[in-house]
């Protein structure tokens, strides 16, 4: 893997080729965001942005010549490379992986509240997507789930807003974490921005989550419910960090970490909520700090 990473940052044309080759392919789009974070961390914001611009122009030109979706190229650039550049630049500025992700959490919570304020009728906004989900549920004999979506359209729309924000935040966090890991794999001066297994969103964000959840329960406001849920759910990443710390400390075997990743796509919601609970309680009680004193 190290030779490939070294090749990516060796010459601008290598970076452009890699960005072009990965942006529009669904399975490689995550790789494209990771590459952009790597480029920013190893080459700087300006050079990485210029390489991204060159790749975008090349993709747009090919799409225009082939009468393809130029708008899709612009959307992919805006939703993949731009967040990757901003997060990597923030990491360089703060010199702290934890602080960068804490800021990203607050931005995700703000985005949830803004979406609720900007979309006066979430049901109408999500209706095309809900219709597709209803058709899919009925085709797969999930009639009970389809009936629930039809009977509670407001709840379904709120859940879809939360899912969109949370999935986007998770994707961008993966860009940052794996791009940072790839950057550290190369020889040279270590940036030492912190380790993933030490990630802690802190008691301030945990307190904000508790306060918003209490207000949401008392008022029933959809925007409070959505914001509180997103704030709680992002703690799944801290829970995953705790699991990695436990493996590094010899508390759990490697098999537990592997099976967690294997089951994550299968038990997606349940496992993420379990990890979120682990991460949230760790933010309050600091299990790793207490355990480290006893090791």
DOFINU-587309 format. One record per atom (N, C-alpha, C): residue in one letter; x, y, z. Coordinates in steps of 0.05 Angstrom, whole numbers, plus 5000, padded with zeros to 4 digits. Each point is the difference from the previous one (the first is absolute). Last residue first. Layout:
<atoms>
aXYZ/...
</atoms>
This chain:
<atoms>
x492649935682/x501649824984/x503050035006/x492950545037/x500149745013/x501749804985/x498250904970/x501350035026/x500449735014/x495250074918/x502850044996/x501650025026/x490449964999/x501249744996/x503050024997/x494950795009/x500049855024/x501449734997/x499050544924/x501950135019/x500049845026/x493949724935/x502849944991/x502050135020/x490550145012/x500949735006/x502949954993/x493450825012/x502849984992/x501249735007/x490950445011/x501449865021/x502949944994/x493850494939/x499450095028/x501949885020/x500849764909/x500450295001/x499550105029/x498149104980/x502950045003/x500650305002/x491249734981/x500749955028/x503050045005/x497150074912/x498850215016/x500649975029/x502949344938/x501550254997/x498950225017/x495449174998/x502649965012/x501650264999/x491850004957/x499649995029/x502749975014/x500049954907/x499550285009/x499650015030/x501049164959/x502550145001/x499750295010/x492249504986/x501549885022/x502750145003/x494750254927/x498950105025/x501449895024/x502549684916/x500850285003/x498950125025/x497449134978/x502850005008/x501050295003/x491249864968/x500349905028/x502950025010/x498050254909/x498750185019/x500649915029/x503649434930/x500850284997/x498950175023/x501649014977/x498550115023/x500550305002/x503949604926/x497749835004/x498250105022/x508550414976/x498050044978/x497549845004/x506749915068/x499150284998/x498150044976/x505249195026/x497150015006/x498850284996/x509449834987/x498549824982/x497050035004/x505950485057/x500050114973/x498449824980/x501149685087/x498450255002/x499850134972/x505549245013/x497249934998/x498250245001/x509350135012/x499449914972/x497049944998/x503350225085/x500150234982/x499249924972/x500849325062/x497750175007/x499950244982/x507449404994/x497649894989/x497550185005/x508750165039/x499650114973/x497449914988/x500249985107/x501749904978/x499350134973/x499450495100/x498449824982/x501849904978/x504150485068/x497549945014/x498349814984/x508950454981/x499849725005/x497549915015/x502850884962/x500849955028/x499849715008/x497550294913/x502850085003/x501049955029/x490949844980/x501749804987/x502950075004/x493850605033/x499949765016/x501749784987/x498950814954/x501750045023/x500149745017/x494150024927/x502849994991/x502050035023/x490950125019/x500549724994/x502849964990/x497150885016/x500349855025/x500749714995/x497850534926/x502750065010/x500649865027/x491449934964/x501849844984/x502950065009/x493450525039/x499749725009/x501949824985/x499350884972/x501649985025/x499849725011/x494850174926/x502850004992/x501849995025/x490750075010/x500749734992/x503049984992/x495250815024/x501749875020/x500749724993/x493850554950/x502850024992/x501949885021/x490550045016/x500949794981/x502950024992/x495650675056/x500449745014/x501349804981/x497650834964/x502150045019/x500649745015/x492750004941/x502650014985/x502350035020/x491450035037/x500749734990/x502650004986/x496550835028/x500949845023/x500849724991/x496250574936/x502750105008/x501149835023/x491149824970/x502049934980/x502850085008/x492850255056/x500349714999/x502249924981/x497650905002/x501549925024/x500449705001/x494850344931/x502850084996/x501749945024/x490649825002/x501449824982/x502950084997/x493750175088/x500950134975/x501749824983/x495749875091/x499249854976/x500850124974/x501250255099/x498650164981/x498949844976/x504949595074/x498050185012/x498450154980/x507249434973/x497949835013/x497850185012/x507550434963/x498549864979/x497749845011/x506250405059/x498250214988/x498349874978/x506549455038/x498050075021/x498050204989/x507349784946/x498249775002/x497850055020/x506950634992/x498250014976/x498049775001/x506650035068/x498250235002/x498050004977/x506849344999/x498049955022/x498050235002/x507250104939/x498249784991/x497849955021/x506950615021/x498250114980/x498049794991/x506849705056/x498050165015/x498050134981/x507249534962/x498249815014/x497850155015/x506750514960/x498249904980/x498149795012/x506550325059/x498450234990/x497949914980/x506649405036/x497650035016/x498350234991/x506749444931/x500050165024/x497350045013/x504349484922/x498550244993/x499550185024/x508049284974/x498050065021/x498650264993/x508249224963/x497950194993/x497950025023/x508349434988/x499750195022/x497750204996/x502749344934/x499149855024/x499850175025/x503350364916/x497149944999/x499149875026/x508550655002/x499349734992/x497049965000/x506850934984/x498449845019/x499349734988/x505650674959/x497550145005/x498249845019/x509749934956/x499249955027/x497550175008/x506249914919/x498550245008/x498949975029/x509249554954/x497249955008/x498750255010/x508249884927/x499350115026/x497149945006/x504449324934/x500250295003/x499150085027/x497049144933/x502350085016/x500250305000/x490449524989/x502350074985/x502350085018/x491249785032/x501449764992/x502550064984/x493750675032/x501949915021/x501549754992/x493150334943/x502250205002/x502149925020/x492249484994/x501749964976/x502350195000/x493650105068/x501549755004/x501949954976/x494150724994/x502150065020/x501749755004/x492649894946/x501950174986/x502350075018/x492849525036/x501649834983/x502150164984/x494050485058/x501549805015/x501949834983/x494150654959/x502150125016/x501749795014/x492549724949/x502050134983/x502450105016/x492749675047/x501649784989/x502150124981/x493750595035/x501849925021/x501849774990/x493250294943/x502250205002/x502049935022/x492449464992/x501649974975/x502450205001/x493550055069/x501649755002/x501949974977/x493750714997/x502150055020/x501849765003/x492649904944/x501950184988/x502350065019/x492849485032/x501649854980/x502150184987/x494050405060/x501849825014/x501749844980/x493350594967/x502250155014/x502049815012/x492449614960/x501650144980/x502450155012/x493649585056/x501649804987/x501850144979/x493650535044/x502149925019/x501949804986/x492550254951/x501750235003/x502449935019/x493349364990/x501650024976/x501950245001/x493849875069/x502049805002/x501850014975/x492550565002/x502050095020/x502349805002/x492749774945/x501650224988/x502150105020/x494049355031/x501849894980/x501750214987/x493350265061/x502249865014/x502049894980/x492350394964/x501750215013/x502349875014/x493449434960/x501850134981/x501850215012/x494149165032/x501550215014/x501950144981/x494149314969/x498450115022/x501450225015/x504349544928/x497650134990/x498450135022/x507649485022/x500850244986/x497750164990/x498349175040/x500950195020/x500950264987/x497649274945/x497650125013/x500850215020/x506849514959/x498850184980/x497550135013/x504449345049/x501650244999/x498850204981/x495949175004/x499750135026/x501650275000/x500649414925/x497550155001/x499750165026/x507349504944/x500350145025/x497550185004/x503149404923/x498149905020/x500450125028/x504150274914/x501649815016/x498449895024/x496450644939/x501149794982/x501649795015/x496550765046/x497849824991/x501149774983/x506050675028/x499149855023/x497849804992/x503250614935/x502049805006/x499149825023/x494650734977/x499949804979/x502049785006/x500050735058/x497649845003/x499849784979/x507250614995/x500349825023/x497549835004/x499650684935/x501949794991/x500449795022/x494950765021/x498649834981/x501749774990/x504050655055/x498249835016/x498449814981/x505450674961/x501649795012/x498349805015/x495750764964/x501049824978/x501749775011/x496850655065/x498049834988/x501049824978/x504250725058/x501049734999/x498149814986/x497850925010/x502750004990/x501149714996/x491550165040/x499950054971/x502849994988/x499449915093/x498649784987/x500050034970/x503550695057/x501849784995/x498749764985/x498151075008/x498449754998/x501849774993/x503850855015/x497550035016/x498349755000/x510750214991/x498049834985/x497450015016/x507650465032/x500050084972/x497849854984/x501949835094/x499050274997/x499650084971/x503649155022/x497350025010/x498850284996/x509049884979/x498349854981/x497150015008/x506550355059/x499650184977/x498149864979/x502849505076/x498150225008/x499450184976/x506449334986/x497449885005/x497950215007/x509050274990/x498849934974/x497249885004/x505350165076/x498950254989/x498649954973/x504449285040/x497750075016/x498750264989/x508049734961/x497949814993/x497550075015/x507750485021/x499050084974/x497749824991/x504549795079/x498450245004/x498950104973/x506049284997/x497549925014/x498250245003/x508650154965/x498249874981/x497449915012/x506650355057/x498850214984/x498249894979/x504749385049/x498150135018/x498650234985/x507149554958/x497549844999/x497950125019/x508550414999/x498850024973/x497449854999/x505049945079/x498850264997/x498750034973/x504949215016/x497650015017/x498650264996/x508349874957/x497949844988/x497450025015/x508050744994/x498649825019/x497849854985/x505350784970/x502049805007/x498949805021/x496150804950/x499649945029/x502249825011/x500150244907/x499950245016/x499949945030/x499849294936/x502650135000/x500050255018/x491949574988/x501849835016/x502850125001/x493650414946/x499450055028/x501849835018/x500549864908/x501150275006/x499550065030/x496149224967/x502949975001/x501450265007/x490750024987/x500649855024/x503049965003/x496850424921/x499450175024/x500849855026/x500749534917/x502050225002/x499650165025/x493649344982/x502649885006/x502250215003/x491350264971/x500149945029/x502749885008/x499150164907/x499950255016/x500049955030/x499649274936/x502650125003/x500050255018/x491649524986/x502249815007/x502650155005/x491750424972/x499249845023/x502249815009/x500950614924/x499150165022/x499549835025/x502349574918/x502250165010/x499350165025/x493249524956/x501949815013/x502450155011/x493650494950/x498949915026/x501949825015/x502350274912/x500150235019/x499049925027/x499349364932/x502850045007/x500250235020/x491649834965/x500849785018/x502950045009/x496650564934/x498950085026/x500849795021/x501949844909/x501950195012/x499150095028/x497749134937/x498950165022/x502150195013/x500949674894/x499449875026/x499050205021/x503549994902/x497250075006/x499149875025/x509050004964/x498449764998/x497050055004/x506150715009/x500649894973/x498249754995/x499750405085/x498850184980/x500349894972/x504149555073/x497149975001/x498650174979/x509450085009/x499349734990/x497049964999/x503150795041/x500550004971/x499349744987/x499550065094/x497950164987/x500350014970/x506949595051/x497549845001/x497750144986/x508150475009/x500349774982/x497549834998/x500350715062/x499950104973/x500249784980/x501349775090/x497250074995/x499650114971/x508849815030/x498449754997/x497150064994/x505650725020/x500849894974/x498449744995/x498850415083/x498850164979/x500649894973/x504049605075/x497249944999/x498650154978/x509050205016/x499749734988/x497149914998/x501850815044/x500550024971/x499949734986/x499150025093/x497650124988/x500450044970/x507349685051/x497949804999/x497550114986/x507150595017/x500749814979/x497849794997/x498850645069/x500050124973/x500549804978/x500349745093/x497350054990/x500150104972/x507849345036/x498950265006/x497450054986/x505749185003/x500850204981/x499150285006/x498249205055/x502749964991/x501050224982/x491049995037/x501949965022/x502949984991/x493050064935/x500150255016/x502149975022/x498249244948/x501450204985/x500350265015/x495049305038/x502849934999/x501650214986/x490650074999/x501150065027/x503049955001/x495649744922/x500150305002/x501150085027/x498549084984/x502350104985/x500350305002/x492449595038/x502449945015/x502550104986/x491850084955/x500150185022/x502549965017/x498549394930/x500650264989/x500250215022/x497249125021/x502950024995/x500850274990/x490949815009/x501250045027/x503050034997/x495249784923/x499650285007/x501250065028/x499349144950/x502650145004/x499750295008/x492649414980/x501649855019/x502650135006/x494050394934/x498849985027/x501749875021/x503650584916/x499449715004/x498949975029/x503450844964/x497349944991/x499249705003/x508950375028/x497850185009/x497349894993/x509249624980/x498549915023/x497550165006/x506850164929/x499249714998/x498149925022/x503850894997/x498149954977/x499049725000/x506650215063/x497550145007/x497949964978/x508749664986/x498749855021/x497350135007/x505650444938/x499049744989/x498449855021/x504250795027/x497850064983/x498849744988/x507949945052/x497750075017/x497550054983/x508149854956/x499149755013/x497550055017/x504450734959/x498449844980/x499149745013/x505750585050/x497250104997/x498449834981/x508049545056/x499750194977/x497150094998/x502949465075/x502550064988/x499950214978/x493049575058/x500950265007/x502650084986/x495749144985/x497950204998/x501050295005/x505749235011/x499650074972/x497950224997/x501649645086/x502350174991/x499750084971/x493749415035/x499650265012/x502350194992/x500749104972/x497750144987/x499650285011/x506549455042/x500950084973/x497850154985/x497749625086/x501750245001/x501050094973/x494949195011/x498450245000/x501750255000/
</atoms>
